[in-house]
Amino acid sequence: MAPKASDDTMTGGDATGGEADDLRVGRRKAVRYVVPVTVIGVAAATIGLVPALADSGDPDLPKITAQQLLDKIAASDVQQLSGTVKITTDLGLPDLGGLESGLLSGAAKGGDGSAADPSAKLTELASGTHTLRVAADGPDRQKLSLLENAAEYSVIHNGKNVWGYDSGSNEVYHSTVEESAGKKAGSPVPATPKDLTEDALKAVDDTTSVTVDGTVQVAGRDAYKLLVKPKQSGSTVGAISVAVDAKTGLPLKFTLTPASGGAAVVDAGFTQVTFAKPAASTFDFTAPKGAKVTEGDEGGKGDEAGKGDEGGRPTPGHGGSDDFAEAFGGHGGQGGPEGLNIIGEGWSSVAVFDTGGEGAPSGAEAGGDLGGFLGSFGDKVSGKFGSGTVFSTRLINALMTDDGKVYVGAVTKDALVKAADAGK
């Protein structure tokens, strides 16, 4: 990888209304993001454009403005690729010997779900370091494989069929989609830098600085670096850096660093990539003999089936990234929990909804493994709103009040308390 470019990038004023409109139109061409919804959904904040010129760097690429680079991302139309992606996620969850991963997976899976269900299996990306093989051939054929120590998990979308296969448990999950659904059919397969980048560029306003921060090489390809930083105080997001392929406009690497410093919260990038057409056999799948096959259904629970070649429908919620972004991305709460409201704007926005319950249990009240998990990172707080518990990660924080309200955002604990006080 080339040395880091210098930081004396020139910046200017905020974006004009025309630039914002252009970006809103252009962003619709990018695909959705990848990491489990709790990692990036709230962090997807609005972006205000600051024109900037790239410094001379390594590699030596033509100068480009931030507007031009964002246009390049929006115009990118890579239909065919294959490669390897390394993704590291460090939310700062307590070390409970793997229990935290089990809790995340169990929450997504449900009581009688399949170990091969993408909505459950891909929650493993919420922590640790993982290696993925990815391939795509247009909107109707994609494959993602999660490589593990002695097993492999794959999600294959081929035409109307979506298959999930866990070699460790020898389980298969199958659902069907309309072939005209296009890219949306691939929503259970979130894992590339392009997906992450698109979610971060969903809206534009003056709450963010966007600059070009030099050049870099990723997976042997020349790239520009797009740097996104909040202008607002109170956000847990420090910066987002995106390496953009100079030739195709495809994001090759996505890094989100927290305001608190230290290692990146999310670091996802190609270690190898080619834009040749993958072999058609890449997207073929037949359930192995003896495998347990679960068919998806409208209720999202699935019934065990014999062969799995006829099918149910995709389980609601598999487009989890969009579901969460709709709820918490500042769109007035459409698509989120009933009664959801958004306080503030941009990076400092906080989503609020009422559970109708009596707040979060303490670690002692919850008992068992869940009690240990809650007690290990919950802090009691109080204010004009009353009292409650803040559950913290390095990126997403949530305040659950004793009267059953939840305040959640990519903001600090103090910002959550302030939001709760303002709501009284």
Long-range contacts (C-beta under 8 A, 24 or more apart in sequence): 1-216, 1-217, 1-218, 2-57, 2-58, 2-59, 2-215, 2-216, 2-217, 3-57, 3-58, 4-214, 4-216, 5-54, 5-55, 5-57, 5-58, 5-213, 5-214, 5-215, 5-216, 5-225, 6-55, 6-57, 6-214, 7-213, 8-55, 9-52, 9-53, 9-54, 9-55, 9-211, 9-212, 9-213, 9-214, 9-227, 10-52, 10-53, 11-50, 11-51, 11-52, 11-209, 11-211, 12-50, 12-51, 12-52, 13-50, 13-51, 14-48, 14-49, 14-50, 14-206, 15-48, 15-49, 15-50, 15-67, 15-204, 15-206, 19-49, 19-67, 19-204, 20-48, 20-49, 20-204, 20-205, 22-67, 22-71, 23-47, 23-49, 23-70, 23-71, 23-74, 23-201, 23-204, 24-203, 24-204, 25-74, 26-70, 26-71, 26-73, 26-74, 26-75, 27-74, 27-198, 27-201, 27-202, 29-74, 29-75, 29-76, 29-77, 30-73, 30-74, 30-76, 30-194, 30-197, 30-198, 30-201, 31-183, 31-186, 31-192, 31-194, 31-195, 31-198, 32-183, 32-187, 32-190, 32-195, 32-198, 32-199, 32-319, 32-321, 32-322, 33-190, 33-195, 33-196, 33-197, 33-198, 33-199, 33-200, 33-321, 34-87, 34-125, 34-189, 34-190, 34-191, 34-192, 34-195, 34-196, 34-268, 34-321, 35-87, 35-89, 35-125, 35-126, 35-190, 35-191, 35-196, 35-266, 35-268, 36-104, 36-108, 36-122, 36-123, 36-125, 36-126, 36-190, 36-320, 37-320, 37-321, 37-323, 37-324, 37-325, 38-104, 38-126, 38-324, 38-396, 39-89, 39-91, 39-125, 39-126, 39-265, 39-266, 39-395, 39-396, 40-196, 40-199, 40-200, 40-256, 40-266, 40-321, 41-199, 41-321, 41-324, 41-325, 41-327, 41-328, 41-329, 42-324, 42-328, 42-351, 42-395, 42-396, 42-408, 42-409, 42-410, 43-200, 43-236, 43-237, 43-256, 43-395, 43-396, 43-410, 44-199, 44-200, 44-202, 44-325, 44-329, 45-200, 45-207, 45-208, 45-230, 45-235, 45-237, 45-330, 45-346, 45-347, 45-349, 45-410, 46-202, 46-203, 46-204, 46-205, 46-207, 46-208, 46-330, 46-345, 46-346, 46-347, 47-200, 47-201, 47-203, 47-204, 47-205, 47-207, 47-208, 47-210, 47-228, 48-204, 48-205, 48-206, 48-207, 48-208, 48-209, 48-210, 48-231, 49-204, 49-210, 50-209, 50-210, 50-211, 52-210, 52-211, 52-212, 52-213, 53-212, 54-212, 54-213, 54-214, 54-215, 54-224, 54-225, 55-214, 57-214, 57-215, 57-216, 58-215, 58-216, 58-217, 59-215, 59-217, 59-222, 59-246, 60-215, 61-215, 61-222, 61-224, 61-246, 64-212, 64-224, 65-212, 66-210, 66-211, 66-212, 66-226, 69-212, 69-224, 69-226, 69-244, 70-201, 70-210, 70-226, 72-244, 72-249, 73-197, 73-201, 73-226, 73-242, 73-244, 73-249, 73-251, 74-249, 75-249, 76-194, 76-245, 76-248, 76-249, 76-250, 78-136, 78-194, 78-248, 78-249, 78-250, 78-275, 79-136, 79-137, 79-138, 79-139, 80-136, 80-137, 80-138, 80-275, 80-276, 80-277, 80-278, 81-134, 81-135, 81-136, 81-250, 81-273, 81-274, 81-275, 81-278, 82-133, 82-134, 82-135, 82-136, 82-273, 82-274, 82-276, 82-278, 82-282, 83-133, 83-134, 83-135, 83-219, 83-270, 83-271, 83-272, 83-273, 83-274, 84-131, 84-132, 84-133, 84-134, 84-270, 84-271, 84-272, 84-273, 85-131, 85-132, 85-133, 85-134, 85-191, 85-192, 85-193, 85-268, 85-269, 85-270, 85-271, 86-129, 86-130, 86-131, 86-132, 86-268, 86-269, 86-271, 87-125, 87-129, 87-130, 87-132, 87-191, 87-266, 87-267, 87-268, 87-269, 88-128, 88-129, 88-130, 88-264, 88-266, 88-267, 88-268, 89-125, 89-126, 89-127, 89-128, 89-265, 89-266, 89-267, 90-127, 90-263, 90-264, 90-265, 90-394, 91-126, 91-127, 91-265, 91-393, 91-394, 91-395, 91-396, 92-265, 92-392, 92-393, 92-394, 92-395, 93-127, 93-377, 93-393, 94-373, 94-376, 94-377, 96-369, 96-372, 96-373, 96-376, 99-369, 99-372, 99-373, 100-127, 100-373, 101-126, 101-127, 101-128, 103-369, 103-370, 103-373, 110-300, 110-301, 111-301, 112-301, 112-302, 113-294, 113-301, 113-302, 114-164, 114-171, 114-172, 114-173, 114-292, 114-294, 114-302, 115-166, 115-168, 115-169, 115-171, 116-153, 116-164, 116-165, 116-166, 116-169, 116-171, 116-172, 116-173, 116-294, 117-164, 117-173, 117-294, 117-296, 117-302, 117-315, 118-155, 118-162, 118-164, 118-173, 118-188, 118-189, 118-318, 119-188, 119-315, 119-317, 119-318, 119-320, 121-146, 121-153, 121-164, 121-166, 122-146, 122-155, 122-188, 122-189, 122-190, 122-191, 125-191, 132-191, 134-191, 134-192, 135-278, 135-282, 135-283, 136-278, 137-277, 137-278, 137-280, 137-282, 137-283, 139-182, 139-183, 139-185, 139-186, 140-179, 140-182, 140-185, 141-278, 141-282, 141-283, 142-186, 142-189, 142-283, 143-189, 143-278, 143-282, 143-283, 144-189, 144-191, 154-285, 155-188, 155-189, 156-283, 156-285, 157-185, 157-186, 157-188, 157-189, 157-283, 158-283, 158-284, 158-285, 161-285, 161-311, 162-188, 162-314, 163-285, 163-287, 164-188, 165-285, 165-287, 165-288, 165-291, 169-292, 170-288, 170-290, 170-291, 170-292, 171-291, 171-292, 171-293, 171-294, 172-287, 172-288, 172-291, 172-292, 172-293, 172-294, 172-308, 173-293, 173-294, 173-296, 173-302, 174-287, 174-293, 174-294, 174-295, 174-296, 174-305, 174-308, 174-309, 174-311, 174-312, 175-295, 175-296, 175-311, 175-312, 175-313, 175-314, 175-315, 175-318, 176-296, 176-311, 176-312, 176-313, 176-314, 177-313, 177-314, 184-319, 185-314, 187-318, 187-319, 187-320, 187-321, 187-322, 188-314, 188-318, 188-319, 190-320, 190-321, 191-268, 192-251, 192-268, 193-242, 193-243, 193-251, 193-252, 193-253, 193-254, 193-268, 193-269, 193-270, 194-250, 194-251, 195-321, 196-251, 196-254, 196-256, 196-266, 196-268, 197-242, 197-251, 197-254, 199-321, 199-325, 200-228, 200-240, 200-242, 200-254, 202-325, 202-329, 203-329, 203-330, 205-345, 205-346, 206-231, 207-231, 207-232, 207-345, 207-346, 207-347, 207-348, 208-346, 208-347, 213-241, 215-246, 216-243, 216-253, 218-243, 218-245, 218-252, 218-253, 218-269, 218-270, 219-252, 219-269, 219-270, 219-271, 219-272, 219-273, 220-272, 221-245, 221-246, 221-247, 221-252, 221-273, 222-246, 222-247, 223-252, 223-253, 230-259, 230-346, 230-347, 230-348, 231-347, 232-346, 232-347, 232-348, 233-348, 234-347, 234-348, 234-411, 234-412, 234-414, 234-415, 234-418, 235-259, 235-347, 235-348, 235-410, 235-411, 235-412, 235-415, 236-260, 236-394, 236-395, 236-396, 236-397, 236-410, 236-411, 236-412, 237-347, 237-395, 237-410, 243-269, 248-275, 256-395, 258-394, 258-395, 260-394, 262-394, 265-394, 265-395, 327-351, 328-408, 328-409, 343-407, 343-419, 343-422, 343-423, 344-419, 347-410, 347-411, 348-409, 348-411, 348-415, 349-409, 349-411, 350-407, 350-408, 350-409, 350-411, 350-415, 350-416, 350-419, 351-407, 351-408, 351-409, 352-405, 352-406, 352-407, 352-419, 352-423, 353-405, 353-406, 354-404, 354-405, 354-406, 355-400, 355-404, 355-405, 355-406, 356-404, 357-404, 358-402, 358-403, 358-404, 359-388, 359-389, 359-400, 359-401, 359-402, 359-403, 359-404, 360-388, 360-389, 360-391, 360-400, 362-389, 379-413, 381-413, 381-417, 383-417, 383-420, 383-421, 384-420, 384-421, 384-424, 385-417, 385-420, 385-421, 385-423, 385-424, 388-420, 390-416, 390-417
